[in-house]
Structure formats: structure tokens, C-alpha cells
Amino acid sequence: MKQIPAAWNSDRLCMSDLKESEIFDIQSIVDTSSYVQEWDGRDHEPNYVRTCFEKGNLPPGGRLENYRIQTIRTY
């Protein structure tokens, strides 16, 4: 059961599932925030967004069909 639609809009906001064509742009945002990974002890992953898009970033027992990456745009 999907509780959040694949896309929705308001007057000033558009929220939708990540498209494969957006991976590079989102990865560049993750790369500029790599210092945050020092706080939780993770190493920088140059393909983090693609890996999450294709395989998910799931907890133990998590199911890929329940995993989504959402992008948000403001107007």
C-alpha cells in the first residue's frame, strides 16, 4: 500500500519520486555535504545516490518495494 503518491504539487512545492535522470544532480548535492559523514563515521561513497536508487538503503528486513527517494522543488 502506497501512502505517499509518486508525485504531488501545491502552489509553491512539487514533490516526486527521484528519476534516473536526476541522479547526477542529487549526487552532487550529497558530495558537497560529505563533511556530514565524518559525524557518523561513514566513508564518502561517490555513487551513493545511484546505489540507493537501484538497490535501496534498507534496514534489516526492509523491502525494496517500500523504498523511495523523493525530490522536492520550490517555486
C-alpha positions as CSV (number, residue, x, y, z in Angstrom):
1,M,0.0,0.0,0.0
2,K,1.5,3.3,-1.1
3,Q,0.8,6.0,1.5
4,I,2.6,8.8,-0.3
5,P,1.7,9.4,-4.0
6,A,4.5,9.2,-6.6
7,A,4.1,13.0,-7.2
8,W,2.1,15.8,-5.7
9,N,2.0,19.6,-6.0
10,S,0.9,22.7,-4.1
11,D,1.1,26.3,-5.1
12,R,4.8,26.5,-4.1
13,L,6.0,23.0,-3.9
14,C,6.5,19.9,-6.1
15,M,7.4,16.6,-4.6
16,S,8.0,13.5,-6.7
17,D,9.9,10.2,-6.9
18,L,13.6,10.6,-8.0
19,K,14.0,10.0,-11.7
20,E,17.2,8.3,-13.0
21,S,18.0,11.4,-15.0
22,E,18.2,13.4,-11.7
23,I,20.8,11.1,-10.0
24,F,23.8,13.1,-11.1
25,D,22.4,16.4,-9.7
26,I,21.4,14.8,-6.4
27,Q,24.8,13.1,-6.1
28,S,26.5,16.5,-6.5
29,I,24.5,17.8,-3.5
30,V,25.5,14.7,-1.5
31,D,29.1,15.3,-2.5
32,T,29.1,18.9,-1.2
33,S,27.7,17.6,2.1
34,S,30.4,14.9,2.5
35,Y,31.7,16.6,5.7
36,V,28.4,15.4,7.5
37,Q,29.6,11.8,7.0
38,E,32.5,12.5,9.4
39,W,29.9,12.9,12.1
40,D,28.5,9.4,11.8
41,G,31.7,7.7,10.8
42,R,30.8,6.7,7.2
43,D,33.2,6.9,4.3
44,H,32.4,9.0,1.2
45,E,30.5,7.0,-1.4
46,P,30.8,8.6,-4.9
47,N,27.9,6.5,-6.2
48,Y,25.7,6.7,-3.1
49,V,22.6,8.0,-4.8
50,R,22.8,5.6,-7.7
51,T,23.2,2.7,-5.3
52,C,20.2,3.9,-3.3
53,F,18.2,4.3,-6.4
54,E,19.0,0.8,-7.7
55,K,19.3,-1.2,-4.6
56,G,17.8,0.9,-1.8
57,N,19.3,1.8,1.6
58,L,17.3,-0.6,3.6
59,P,17.2,-1.6,7.3
60,P,17.5,-5.3,8.2
61,G,14.3,-7.0,6.8
62,G,13.4,-3.9,4.7
63,R,11.8,-4.4,1.4
64,L,12.8,-2.6,-1.8
65,E,9.2,-2.1,-2.9
66,N,8.7,0.2,0.1
67,Y,11.8,2.3,-0.5
68,R,11.7,5.6,-2.3
69,I,13.8,8.7,-2.8
70,Q,11.7,11.9,-3.1
71,T,12.8,15.2,-4.6
72,I,11.3,18.5,-3.6
73,R,11.2,21.6,-5.7
74,T,10.0,25.0,-4.6
75,Y,8.6,27.8,-6.8
